[in-house]
Amino acid sequence: MILDFEPGDKVINPKNRDWGIGQVQSIIKYKVTVNFENAGKKVVNAENIELRKIND
């Protein structure tokens, strides 16, 4: 699995759309720290939870 994210990318979690749009803060292996507009900072294991990059 290759993650196609970098800090600053905007993402959504399709299974938790109510979290809103998130901005990737950091990536360490498969742990992606994202600051979501409605849910705050979340550390997501990208092996288990799908994040989708969105274009501005």
VMD Tcl script that builds the backbone (N, CA, C; Angstrom):
set m [mol new atoms 168]
animate dup $m
set s [atomselect $m all]
$s set {name element resname resid chain x y z} {
  {N N MET 1 A 0.838 -1.184 0.000}
  {CA C MET 1 A 0.000 0.000 0.000}
  {C C MET 1 A 0.881 1.244 0.000}
  {N N ILE 2 A 0.617 2.121 -0.925}
  {CA C ILE 2 A 1.345 3.384 -1.001}
  {C C ILE 2 A 0.347 4.502 -0.737}
  {N N LEU 3 A 0.660 5.343 0.228}
  {CA C LEU 3 A -0.230 6.455 0.543}
  {C C LEU 3 A 0.089 7.633 -0.356}
  {N N ASP 4 A -0.948 8.187 -0.941}
  {CA C ASP 4 A -0.776 9.314 -1.861}
  {C C ASP 4 A -1.191 10.616 -1.182}
  {N N PHE 5 A -0.716 10.799 0.049}
  {CA C PHE 5 A -1.019 12.010 0.809}
  {C C PHE 5 A 0.279 12.683 1.204}
  {N N GLU 6 A 0.178 13.983 1.404}
  {CA C GLU 6 A 1.280 14.728 1.990}
  {C C GLU 6 A 0.681 15.826 2.849}
  {N N PRO 7 A 1.437 16.341 3.815}
  {CA C PRO 7 A 0.895 17.386 4.679}
  {C C PRO 7 A 0.329 18.549 3.855}
  {N N GLY 8 A -0.841 18.996 4.287}
  {CA C GLY 8 A -1.518 20.087 3.593}
  {C C GLY 8 A -2.639 19.624 2.680}
  {N N ASP 9 A -2.634 18.339 2.304}
  {CA C ASP 9 A -3.703 17.814 1.446}
  {C C ASP 9 A -5.037 17.866 2.175}
  {N N LYS 10 A -6.093 18.106 1.423}
  {CA C LYS 10 A -7.456 18.094 1.962}
  {C C LYS 10 A -8.047 16.711 1.692}
  {N N VAL 11 A -8.682 16.135 2.711}
  {CA C VAL 11 A -9.230 14.788 2.612}
  {C C VAL 11 A -10.609 14.728 3.268}
  {N N ILE 12 A -11.338 13.657 2.947}
  {CA C ILE 12 A -12.563 13.330 3.660}
  {C C ILE 12 A -12.501 11.861 4.051}
  {N N ASN 13 A -13.271 11.510 5.065}
  {CA C ASN 13 A -13.456 10.119 5.440}
  {C C ASN 13 A -14.857 9.753 4.967}
  {N N PRO 14 A -14.977 8.994 3.872}
  {CA C PRO 14 A -16.294 8.699 3.296}
  {C C PRO 14 A -17.272 8.031 4.264}
  {N N LYS 15 A -16.770 7.308 5.251}
  {CA C LYS 15 A -17.658 6.634 6.205}
  {C C LYS 15 A -18.059 7.541 7.364}
  {N N ASN 16 A -17.422 8.688 7.484}
  {CA C ASN 16 A -17.754 9.667 8.531}
  {C C ASN 16 A -17.788 11.056 7.905}
  {N N ARG 17 A -18.668 11.255 6.951}
  {CA C ARG 17 A -18.739 12.540 6.247}
  {C C ARG 17 A -19.058 13.704 7.183}
  {N N ASP 18 A -19.705 13.412 8.318}
  {CA C ASP 18 A -20.035 14.486 9.255}
  {C C ASP 18 A -18.788 15.086 9.909}
  {N N TRP 19 A -17.640 14.421 9.791}
  {CA C TRP 19 A -16.391 15.008 10.279}
  {C C TRP 19 A -16.006 16.232 9.462}
  {N N GLY 20 A -16.508 16.309 8.240}
  {CA C GLY 20 A -16.186 17.428 7.363}
  {C C GLY 20 A -14.870 17.221 6.639}
  {N N ILE 21 A -14.390 18.295 6.069}
  {CA C ILE 21 A -13.121 18.269 5.338}
  {C C ILE 21 A -11.981 18.333 6.345}
  {N N GLY 22 A -10.968 17.516 6.091}
  {CA C GLY 22 A -9.801 17.504 6.965}
  {C C GLY 22 A -8.545 17.895 6.213}
  {N N GLN 23 A -7.575 18.383 6.957}
  {CA C GLN 23 A -6.274 18.715 6.375}
  {C C GLN 23 A -5.224 17.812 7.008}
  {N N VAL 24 A -4.468 17.124 6.145}
  {CA C VAL 24 A -3.419 16.222 6.613}
  {C C VAL 24 A -2.337 17.041 7.308}
  {N N GLN 25 A -2.008 16.630 8.545}
  {CA C GLN 25 A -0.974 17.305 9.331}
  {C C GLN 25 A 0.363 16.576 9.242}
  {N N SER 26 A 0.318 15.244 9.351}
  {CA C SER 26 A 1.553 14.461 9.298}
  {C C SER 26 A 1.229 13.029 8.904}
  {N N ILE 27 A 2.259 12.331 8.441}
  {CA C ILE 27 A 2.132 10.933 8.045}
  {C C ILE 27 A 3.352 10.195 8.572}
  {N N ILE 28 A 3.106 9.160 9.367}
  {CA C ILE 28 A 4.180 8.301 9.862}
  {C C ILE 28 A 3.746 6.869 9.588}
  {N N LYS 29 A 4.401 6.238 8.631}
  {CA C LYS 29 A 4.008 4.916 8.126}
  {C C LYS 29 A 2.558 4.989 7.681}
  {N N TYR 30 A 1.647 4.248 8.326}
  {CA C TYR 30 A 0.239 4.273 7.919}
  {C C TYR 30 A -0.620 5.127 8.844}
  {N N LYS 31 A 0.007 5.818 9.780}
  {CA C LYS 31 A -0.722 6.687 10.701}
  {C C LYS 31 A -0.756 8.101 10.114}
  {N N VAL 32 A -1.973 8.537 9.796}
  {CA C VAL 32 A -2.151 9.851 9.186}
  {C C VAL 32 A -2.883 10.734 10.195}
  {N N THR 33 A -2.262 11.836 10.589}
  {CA C THR 33 A -2.903 12.783 11.488}
  {C C THR 33 A -3.615 13.827 10.647}
  {N N VAL 34 A -4.922 13.951 10.891}
  {CA C VAL 34 A -5.761 14.843 10.096}
  {C C VAL 34 A -6.539 15.749 11.051}
  {N N ASN 35 A -6.601 17.032 10.727}
  {CA C ASN 35 A -7.400 17.976 11.499}
  {C C ASN 35 A -8.700 18.214 10.733}
  {N N PHE 36 A -9.802 17.617 11.228}
  {CA C PHE 36 A -11.100 17.734 10.574}
  {C C PHE 36 A -11.853 18.945 11.107}
  {N N GLU 37 A -12.605 19.611 10.212}
  {CA C GLU 37 A -13.294 20.841 10.597}
  {C C GLU 37 A -14.375 20.620 11.653}
  {N N ASN 38 A -15.031 19.457 11.666}
  {CA C ASN 38 A -16.115 19.212 12.625}
  {C C ASN 38 A -15.760 18.214 13.719}
  {N N ALA 39 A -14.616 17.549 13.610}
  {CA C ALA 39 A -14.267 16.504 14.571}
  {C C ALA 39 A -12.910 16.718 15.234}
  {N N GLY 40 A -12.217 17.765 14.853}
  {CA C GLY 40 A -10.907 18.027 15.441}
  {C C GLY 40 A -9.835 17.097 14.907}
  {N N LYS 41 A -8.772 16.958 15.676}
  {CA C LYS 41 A -7.620 16.168 15.243}
  {C C LYS 41 A -7.874 14.688 15.458}
  {N N LYS 42 A -7.642 13.909 14.419}
  {CA C LYS 42 A -7.793 12.451 14.474}
  {C C LYS 42 A -6.531 11.816 13.914}
  {N N VAL 43 A -6.104 10.724 14.547}
  {CA C VAL 43 A -5.019 9.915 14.006}
  {C C VAL 43 A -5.679 8.692 13.381}
  {N N VAL 44 A -5.526 8.552 12.077}
  {CA C VAL 44 A -6.209 7.531 11.304}
  {C C VAL 44 A -5.197 6.490 10.832}
  {N N ASN 45 A -5.519 5.217 11.044}
  {CA C ASN 45 A -4.692 4.148 10.499}
  {C C ASN 45 A -5.178 3.901 9.072}
  {N N ALA 46 A -4.402 4.309 8.093}
  {CA C ALA 46 A -4.816 4.237 6.691}
  {C C ALA 46 A -4.898 2.798 6.173}
  {N N GLU 47 A -4.419 1.833 6.955}
  {CA C GLU 47 A -4.595 0.430 6.571}
  {C C GLU 47 A -6.034 -0.018 6.824}
  {N N ASN 48 A -6.721 0.642 7.766}
  {CA C ASN 48 A -8.065 0.234 8.164}
  {C C ASN 48 A -9.160 1.220 7.766}
  {N N ILE 49 A -8.810 2.477 7.610}
  {CA C ILE 49 A -9.793 3.514 7.309}
  {C C ILE 49 A -9.397 4.209 6.019}
  {N N GLU 50 A -10.353 4.309 5.106}
  {CA C GLU 50 A -10.090 4.938 3.822}
  {C C GLU 50 A -10.238 6.455 3.951}
  {N N LEU 51 A -9.236 7.151 3.460}
  {CA C LEU 51 A -9.324 8.593 3.302}
  {C C LEU 51 A -9.288 8.899 1.811}
  {N N ARG 52 A -10.066 9.870 1.399}
  {CA C ARG 52 A -10.057 10.267 -0.005}
  {C C ARG 52 A -9.578 11.692 -0.117}
  {N N LYS 53 A -8.611 11.880 -0.997}
  {CA C LYS 53 A -8.095 13.222 -1.245}
  {C C LYS 53 A -9.120 13.980 -2.077}
  {N N ILE 54 A -9.318 15.247 -1.751}
  {CA C ILE 54 A -10.215 16.079 -2.538}
  {C C ILE 54 A -9.425 17.226 -3.144}
  {N N ASN 55 A -9.918 17.704 -4.250}
  {CA C ASN 55 A -9.274 18.834 -4.916}
  {C C ASN 55 A -9.987 20.110 -4.499}
  {N N ASP 56 A -9.210 21.164 -4.301}
  {CA C ASP 56 A -9.803 22.465 -3.922}
  {C C ASP 56 A -10.602 23.037 -5.071}
}
mol reanalyze $m
mol bondsrecalc $m
mol representation Tube
mol addrep $m
